[in-house]
Amino acid sequence: MFERFWGNGQVAAALERMIARERIPQTMLFAGAEGLGKATLARRFAARLLGHPELIEQDDLSLPQNRTAIAGRERWPAEKRNEDPLLFASHPDFVTFAPDGPLRQISIHQMRLLKDRARYKPLRGRWRIFLVDRLDRANEQAANSLLKTLEEPPDHLIIIATAENAFDLLPTIRSRAVPFHFTPLPKETMQAFVGAQGLDHPDQRILLAHGSPGRAVSLDLAAYDKRRRAMLALLRVAAGAAQWSEWVPYSEAISRTRSEKLEWYVEALYPLLRDLLVLRETGGEIGNEDLRRDLEAVASKVTFAWIRQAVSRADELIDLVRRNIQKAVALDGLIVELQAAARGA
């Protein structure tokens, strides 16, 4: 239905019906895990309404030039970023607002700029479409600023917001948006996608992507494996399956590497915790099959409550990313807390 879009056919079909019936809501929320195509489908949808898909696709944040621009802004002082809020607008009637700065947040200055630009009528056609990518990375001020636009949007404006978890957004924002939930792609669809893209190590990418085509494409397998090994050591020490000395080299390496982000390590931790739960409760198929023996040793030492606490603490670390907490300190603290939980179990 939408060219070069994989999976989540139920969402694509609903959008097709809206276009056919000319009944398009002015605010939509695309929610689901990273890499499922939320922003991609937003661009495809916009291209159907506005035309010139070749221009709209230039706003794809995964394009090398856009990644370079976003990464470069991390070195800007906050004052400079505030004076020049980040947006992409290759098409005159389609604007993308993306997370900005070292903490990758949606800023109040961006949302004020959105409010200001919302007043302008389309240069071509009936609509202007704004994509707010990762609205769940907006702080309270920015979210409240956007809310003012959502309360009384101009007739010509469509706003599409994306978020990993809709419930991370203000209830007042959720109540004003038509929700669309994106789900992971089944294995067969992932196999077809990876084959069509001609990606290397297809089986490994499918296993690690967990149904996310964007993740399958973007995975740096060598870097991911390094982080995964570090998080395995963290779990082994935290569960009492290894001594603290096993973790020390990883902790020191993480401290020295400025380019590595805490959230990347937490992202590598979640699949390991998922596998621990499977091994602890069912003993079935796991994503990190090559680490099964090590994970079984950890699973034998922990409880369901321990795994649940580990997941909860990982969620808290993601929140702390926005406060620029030191990576190694945060991970050291996670180990200490989980060690105490293991002893008390």
Stockholm file with secondary structure:
# STOCKHOLM 1.0

chainA/1-345         MFERFWGNGQVAAALERMIARERIPQTMLFAGAEGLGKATLARRFAARLLGHPELIEQDDLSLPQNRTAIAGRERWPAEKRNEDPLLFASHPDFVTFAPDGPLRQISIHQMRLLKDRARYKPLRGRWRIFLVDRLDRANEQAANSLLKTLEEPPDHLIIIATAENAFDLLPTIRSRAVPFHFTPLPKETMQAFVGAQGLDHPDQRILLAHGSPGRAVSLDLAAYDKRRRAMLALLRVAAGAAQWSEWVPYSEAISRTRSEKLEWYVEALYPLLRDLLVLRETGGEIGNEDLRRDLEAVASKVTFAWIRQAVSRADELIDLVRRNIQKAVALDGLIVELQAAARGA
#=GR chainA/1-345 SS CCTTCCSCHHHHHHHHHHHHHTCCCSEEEEESSTTSSHHHHHHHHHHHHHCCHHHHGGGCTTSHHHHHHHHHHTTSCHHHHHHSCCCEEEETTEEEECCBTTTTBBCHHHHHHHHHHTTSCCSSSSCEEEEETTGGGBCHHHHHHHHHHHHSCCTTEEEEEEESCGGGSCHHHHTTSEEEECCCCCHHHHHHHHHHHTCSSHHHHHHHHTTCHHHHHHCCHHHHHHHHHHHHHHHHHHTTSSCHHHHHHHHHHHHHCSSSCHHHHHHHHHHHHHHHHHHHHTCCCCSCGGGHHHHHHHHTTCCHHHHHHHHHHHHHHHHHHTTTCCHHHHHHHHHHHHHHHHHHC
#=GC SS_cons         CCTTCCSCHHHHHHHHHHHHHTCCCSEEEEESSTTSSHHHHHHHHHHHHHCCHHHHGGGCTTSHHHHHHHHHHTTSCHHHHHHSCCCEEEETTEEEECCBTTTTBBCHHHHHHHHHHTTSCCSSSSCEEEEETTGGGBCHHHHHHHHHHHHSCCTTEEEEEEESCGGGSCHHHHTTSEEEECCCCCHHHHHHHHHHHTCSSHHHHHHHHTTCHHHHHHCCHHHHHHHHHHHHHHHHHHTTSSCHHHHHHHHHHHHHCSSSCHHHHHHHHHHHHHHHHHHHHTCCCCSCGGGHHHHHHHHTTCCHHHHHHHHHHHHHHHHHHTTTCCHHHHHHHHHHHHHHHHHHC
//
